[in-house]
Amino acid sequence: MRRFGRTMVTTALAVAVVGGTAGWASGDSQTAVTGPPPGTAAWRADTASGRPLPDPATASPHEVARFFAGLDHAARRELVRSHPLVVGNLEGAPVGLRYEANRIAVTATGEARYASLAAPDRQILAFDPRGRGQVAEVFGDPERAEHVSVIVPGSDNDATTHDARRKPHTGPAGMARSLRSATGGSSAVIAWTGYTTPVGVGLDAADGRLAEAGATRLARFTAGLDAVGAPDPALFCHSYGSVVCGLAARYTDATDIVAYGSPGMRADTAAALRTGARVWAARGPSDWIADVPNVAFAGIGHGADPTSAAFGARRVPAADVRGHAGYFTPGTQSLAAFAAIATGDAR
């Protein structure tokens, strides 16, 4: 009974810390965007050269890749023109075709907040305007690069904030640019804001509901990379994004999974993630995430600290990291270590 009481007290503390001064604002609760993209009904009703189109909800990325391999140039372009939102989000579709489709889809929204994503130099691999918007942006060439990394961000990221440049090297796109630069451009890096993230600090950030939905999307995204011939990726998972990666770990073919600024990965140990990937963890000395108790009770909290010796992850040096989002700052130990992981040189 005494042990149960201690657990309840610890859980209450976790709720208080994660809730912060904002409290449990029910208005901030997010509805996870799931399922196939807008336009799927029209896609299902269409054909290409008399052939039915692969169902975005049920066809595997490898089935999608085989379908597009059997189409000629004209048929592919017609699908892009008629169904840009579906083609742009269809895992297994040719990468270049998805860039083209998403440029059309972004422009078609007519929304100023997305306009910059349609610029000719942007390589948008996924764009979904539902909810707060989701986006995946590529830096480099994932089909020809020797290595590919995927940035999986945490709370407060969406299609409009993923490339906010007020604080360089902190948002998903900023982290991706910094990592690619640190590898000398030898690794393609994808900023994957491909799930509904929590907003602020509240119940969404303390439970696993959004992470579970995100894990399904992340696993399918990595399967899509495999289907187009990209190398197995290294996943760099920040804050709540590490919860997503922890839940997706057993379903991906990642070579490495890096949790930094993590509240926990919903596993007691690295071995419990049931992945063949090498698991790494980093936490800077001034990262406020250290104040969040590592508990899991009644669905609240994300479990063990990935940087603890008992968890069993490989430690990434981070003594010079400032704050919760400074891990990709040029010159830091963490960025140098991340670059070595991204290029396969870390041991």
C-alpha positions as CSV (number, residue, x, y, z in Angstrom):
1,M,0.0,0.0,0.0
2,R,2.9,2.3,0.9
3,R,4.5,1.6,-2.5
4,F,1.2,2.4,-4.3
5,G,1.1,5.7,-2.4
6,R,4.6,6.6,-3.5
7,T,3.6,5.9,-7.1
8,M,0.6,8.1,-6.9
9,V,2.6,10.9,-5.4
10,T,5.2,10.6,-8.2
11,T,2.6,10.5,-10.9
12,A,0.9,13.6,-9.4
13,L,4.3,15.3,-9.5
14,A,4.8,14.3,-13.2
15,V,1.4,15.7,-14.0
16,A,2.2,19.0,-12.3
17,V,5.6,19.3,-13.9
18,V,4.5,18.4,-17.4
19,G,1.4,20.6,-17.0
20,G,3.6,23.6,-16.0
21,T,1.9,26.9,-15.6
22,A,-0.5,26.3,-18.4
23,G,-2.4,23.5,-16.6
24,W,-4.6,21.0,-18.3
25,A,-6.0,23.2,-21.0
26,S,-8.7,21.1,-22.7
27,G,-8.8,23.5,-25.6
28,D,-5.2,22.5,-26.5
29,S,-6.2,18.8,-27.0
30,Q,-5.3,17.7,-30.5
31,T,-7.1,15.3,-32.8
32,A,-4.6,13.1,-34.5
33,V,-4.7,13.2,-38.3
34,T,-4.8,9.6,-39.4
35,G,-5.7,7.6,-42.5
36,P,-5.2,8.2,-46.2
37,P,-4.9,11.8,-47.5
38,P,-7.6,14.0,-48.8
39,G,-8.7,13.1,-52.3
40,T,-8.5,9.4,-51.7
41,A,-12.1,8.7,-52.8
42,A,-11.6,10.3,-56.2
43,W,-8.3,8.4,-56.5
44,R,-9.9,5.1,-55.8
45,A,-12.5,5.8,-58.5
46,D,-9.9,6.5,-61.1
47,T,-7.6,4.2,-63.2
48,A,-4.3,4.5,-65.1
49,S,-4.1,2.8,-68.5
50,G,-7.1,0.7,-67.5
51,R,-5.5,-0.5,-64.3
52,P,-7.0,0.2,-60.8
53,L,-4.9,2.5,-58.7
54,P,-3.3,1.2,-55.4
55,D,-5.4,2.0,-52.4
56,P,-3.6,4.4,-50.2
57,A,-5.1,2.8,-47.1
58,T,-4.2,-0.8,-47.8
59,A,-1.5,-1.1,-50.5
60,S,2.0,-1.5,-49.1
61,P,4.7,1.0,-50.2
62,H,6.4,-1.8,-52.2
63,E,3.1,-2.4,-54.0
64,V,2.9,1.3,-54.7
65,A,6.5,1.3,-56.1
66,R,5.8,-1.6,-58.4
67,F,2.6,0.1,-59.7
68,F,4.4,3.3,-60.6
69,A,7.3,1.3,-62.2
70,G,4.8,-0.1,-64.6
71,L,3.5,3.3,-65.8
72,D,4.9,5.4,-68.6
73,H,5.9,9.1,-68.2
74,A,2.5,10.4,-69.5
75,A,0.5,8.2,-67.1
76,R,2.5,9.4,-64.1
77,R,2.1,13.0,-65.0
78,E,-1.6,12.6,-65.4
79,L,-1.9,11.2,-61.9
80,V,0.1,14.0,-60.5
81,R,-2.2,16.6,-62.3
82,S,-5.4,14.9,-61.3
83,H,-4.5,13.7,-57.7
84,P,-1.7,15.8,-56.3
85,L,-2.5,15.4,-52.6
86,V,-2.7,11.6,-53.0
87,V,0.5,11.2,-55.1
88,G,2.3,13.7,-52.8
89,N,1.6,11.6,-49.7
90,L,1.8,8.1,-51.2
91,E,4.6,6.1,-49.6
92,G,6.4,4.2,-52.4
93,A,5.7,6.7,-55.1
94,P,8.8,8.0,-56.9
95,V,10.4,10.8,-54.9
96,G,10.7,13.3,-57.7
97,L,7.0,12.8,-58.6
98,R,6.0,13.5,-55.0
99,Y,8.0,16.8,-55.0
100,E,6.1,17.8,-58.1
101,A,2.7,16.7,-56.7
102,N,3.2,18.6,-53.4
103,R,4.3,21.8,-55.2
104,I,0.9,21.6,-56.9
105,A,-1.0,20.7,-53.7
106,V,0.6,23.5,-51.7
107,T,-0.2,26.1,-54.4
108,A,-3.8,24.8,-54.7
109,T,-4.5,25.5,-51.0
110,G,-4.2,29.2,-51.7
111,E,-3.1,29.7,-48.1
112,A,-0.3,32.2,-47.5
113,R,1.0,30.3,-44.5
114,Y,2.1,27.5,-46.8
115,A,3.2,29.5,-49.8
116,S,7.0,29.2,-49.1
117,L,6.7,25.4,-49.3
118,A,5.9,25.7,-53.0
119,A,9.2,27.4,-53.9
120,P,11.2,25.7,-56.7
121,D,14.1,24.9,-54.4
122,R,12.0,23.1,-51.7
123,Q,11.8,19.3,-51.8
124,I,8.5,18.5,-50.1
125,L,8.1,14.8,-49.8
126,A,4.8,15.0,-48.0
127,F,2.2,17.7,-47.4
128,D,-1.2,17.2,-45.7
129,P,-3.2,20.4,-45.0
130,R,-5.6,18.7,-42.5
131,G,-5.6,20.0,-39.0
132,R,-2.5,22.1,-38.3
133,G,-0.8,20.7,-41.4
134,Q,1.9,18.1,-41.7
135,V,5.0,18.2,-43.9
136,A,8.2,16.2,-44.7
137,E,11.1,18.1,-46.3
138,V,14.2,16.6,-47.9
139,F,17.7,18.0,-47.9
140,G,19.9,16.2,-50.3
141,D,19.0,13.2,-52.5
142,P,17.7,10.2,-50.5
143,E,17.8,7.8,-53.4
144,R,21.5,8.5,-54.2
145,A,22.9,9.3,-50.9
146,E,24.9,6.7,-49.0
147,H,23.1,7.5,-45.8
148,V,19.7,9.0,-44.9
149,S,18.7,10.5,-41.6
150,V,15.2,11.4,-40.4
151,I,14.4,14.2,-37.8
152,V,11.4,13.3,-35.7
153,P,10.4,16.5,-33.8
154,G,8.4,17.0,-30.6
155,S,5.6,19.3,-29.5
156,D,4.5,22.5,-31.2
157,N,5.6,21.5,-34.7
158,D,3.4,21.5,-37.8
159,A,3.5,22.6,-41.4
160,T,3.8,26.3,-40.6
161,T,6.3,26.1,-37.8
162,H,8.6,23.3,-39.0
163,D,10.9,25.8,-40.8
164,A,10.6,28.8,-38.4
165,R,14.0,30.5,-38.7
166,R,13.8,32.8,-35.7
167,K,16.0,30.3,-33.8
168,P,18.3,28.6,-36.2
169,H,19.1,24.9,-35.7
170,T,16.1,24.3,-33.4
171,G,13.1,23.5,-35.6
172,P,12.8,20.3,-37.6
173,A,14.1,21.9,-40.9
174,G,16.8,23.8,-39.0
175,M,18.0,20.6,-37.3
176,A,18.0,18.8,-40.7
177,R,20.0,21.6,-42.4
178,S,22.5,21.6,-39.5
179,L,23.0,17.8,-39.5
180,R,23.4,17.7,-43.3
181,S,26.0,20.5,-43.1
182,A,27.8,18.7,-40.3
183,T,28.1,15.6,-42.5
184,G,29.7,17.6,-45.3
185,G,26.6,17.0,-47.4
186,S,27.2,13.3,-47.6
187,S,24.0,12.3,-45.9
188,A,20.5,13.2,-47.0
189,V,18.4,14.4,-44.1
190,I,14.6,14.6,-43.9
191,A,12.7,16.8,-41.6
192,W,9.6,14.7,-40.9
193,T,6.8,16.7,-39.3
194,G,4.5,13.9,-40.3
195,Y,2.3,13.5,-37.3
196,T,0.0,15.6,-35.1
197,T,2.2,16.9,-32.3
198,P,1.1,18.1,-28.9
199,V,0.6,21.9,-28.4
200,G,2.2,23.4,-25.4
201,V,2.4,21.5,-22.1
202,G,-0.7,19.5,-21.1
203,L,-2.3,16.1,-21.2
204,D,-1.4,15.5,-24.9
205,A,2.3,15.8,-24.0
206,A,2.0,13.6,-21.0
207,D,0.2,10.6,-22.6
208,G,0.9,8.4,-25.6
209,R,-2.2,8.9,-27.7
210,L,-0.7,11.2,-30.3
211,A,2.6,9.3,-30.2
212,E,0.8,6.0,-31.0
213,A,-0.8,7.6,-34.1
214,G,2.5,9.1,-35.1
215,A,4.4,5.8,-34.7
216,T,2.1,4.2,-37.3
217,R,2.8,7.0,-39.7
218,L,6.5,7.0,-39.1
219,A,6.7,3.2,-39.7
220,R,4.9,3.6,-43.0
221,F,7.1,6.5,-43.9
222,T,10.3,4.5,-43.4
223,A,8.8,1.6,-45.3
224,G,8.2,4.1,-48.2
225,L,11.9,5.1,-48.1
226,D,12.9,1.4,-48.4
227,A,10.4,0.9,-51.3
228,V,12.1,3.6,-53.4
229,G,15.6,2.3,-52.7
230,A,16.8,4.7,-50.1
231,P,19.3,3.5,-47.5
232,D,17.9,2.3,-44.1
233,P,17.6,5.6,-42.1
234,A,19.0,6.8,-38.8
235,L,16.2,8.4,-36.7
236,F,16.9,11.5,-34.6
237,C,14.1,11.8,-32.2
238,H,13.6,15.0,-30.1
239,S,11.5,15.3,-27.0
240,Y,8.0,14.0,-27.6
241,G,9.3,12.7,-30.9
242,S,11.4,10.2,-29.0
243,V,8.1,8.7,-27.6
244,V,7.0,8.3,-31.3
245,C,10.3,6.6,-32.1
246,G,10.1,4.3,-29.1
247,L,6.7,3.1,-30.2
248,A,7.7,2.7,-33.8
249,A,11.1,1.2,-33.2
250,R,10.2,-2.5,-33.7
251,Y,8.3,-1.6,-37.0
252,T,11.1,0.3,-38.7
253,D,14.3,-0.8,-40.4
254,A,16.3,2.0,-38.8
255,T,20.1,1.5,-38.4
256,D,20.2,3.9,-35.4
257,I,17.6,5.6,-33.1
258,V,18.8,8.6,-31.2
259,A,16.7,10.1,-28.4
260,Y,17.6,13.6,-27.3
261,G,15.8,15.8,-24.8
262,S,13.6,12.7,-24.2
263,P,10.9,12.4,-21.5
264,G,11.0,8.6,-22.1
265,M,10.4,6.1,-24.9
266,R,7.6,4.0,-23.3
267,A,10.0,1.2,-22.7
268,D,12.0,0.2,-19.5
269,T,15.2,-0.6,-21.5
270,A,16.7,-0.2,-24.9
271,A,16.3,-4.0,-25.4
272,A,12.5,-3.6,-24.7
273,L,12.2,-1.5,-27.8
274,R,12.7,-4.7,-29.8
275,T,14.7,-3.2,-32.5
276,G,17.9,-4.2,-34.3
277,A,18.9,-0.5,-34.4
278,R,21.6,0.9,-32.2
279,V,19.9,3.1,-29.6
280,W,21.5,6.3,-28.4
281,A,20.5,9.0,-25.9
282,A,21.6,12.5,-25.1
283,R,20.5,15.2,-22.6
284,G,22.2,18.5,-22.0
285,P,22.9,19.8,-18.5
286,S,20.4,22.7,-18.7
287,D,17.6,20.8,-20.5
288,W,14.4,21.2,-18.6
289,I,13.3,17.7,-19.6
290,A,15.4,16.5,-16.6
291,D,12.7,17.9,-14.3
292,V,10.0,15.7,-15.7
293,P,9.8,12.5,-13.5
294,N,10.3,9.4,-15.5
295,V,7.2,7.5,-14.5
296,A,4.4,5.7,-16.3
297,F,1.1,5.3,-14.5
298,A,-2.5,4.9,-15.9
299,G,-1.2,6.1,-19.3
300,I,0.5,9.2,-18.0
301,G,4.2,9.6,-18.3
302,H,6.6,7.9,-20.7
303,G,8.7,5.7,-18.5
304,A,12.4,5.3,-18.0
305,D,15.0,7.9,-18.7
306,P,16.9,6.9,-21.9
307,T,20.1,8.5,-20.6
308,S,20.1,6.4,-17.4
309,A,22.7,3.6,-17.2
310,A,19.8,1.1,-16.5
311,F,18.1,1.9,-19.8
312,G,21.2,0.7,-21.7
313,A,21.4,3.2,-24.6
314,R,24.7,4.4,-25.9
315,R,25.4,7.8,-24.5
316,V,25.9,10.8,-26.8
317,P,28.1,13.6,-25.3
318,A,26.1,16.7,-24.7
319,A,27.9,18.7,-21.9
320,D,27.9,21.9,-24.0
321,V,24.3,21.8,-25.1
322,R,22.2,24.7,-24.0
323,G,18.5,24.3,-23.2
324,H,16.0,21.8,-24.6
325,A,16.6,22.4,-28.3
326,G,20.3,23.2,-28.7
327,Y,21.5,19.8,-29.7
328,F,22.2,20.7,-33.3
329,T,24.0,24.0,-32.6
330,P,27.2,24.1,-34.7
331,G,30.3,23.3,-32.6
332,T,28.6,21.3,-30.0
333,Q,29.7,17.8,-29.0
334,S,26.2,16.5,-29.7
335,L,26.1,17.7,-33.3
336,A,29.6,16.1,-34.0
337,A,28.4,12.8,-32.5
338,F,25.1,13.0,-34.4
339,A,27.0,13.5,-37.7
340,A,29.1,10.5,-37.0
341,I,26.0,8.4,-36.4
342,A,24.4,9.8,-39.5
343,T,27.4,8.8,-41.7
344,G,27.8,5.4,-40.0
345,D,31.2,6.4,-38.5
346,A,30.1,6.2,-34.8
347,R,31.2,3.2,-32.8
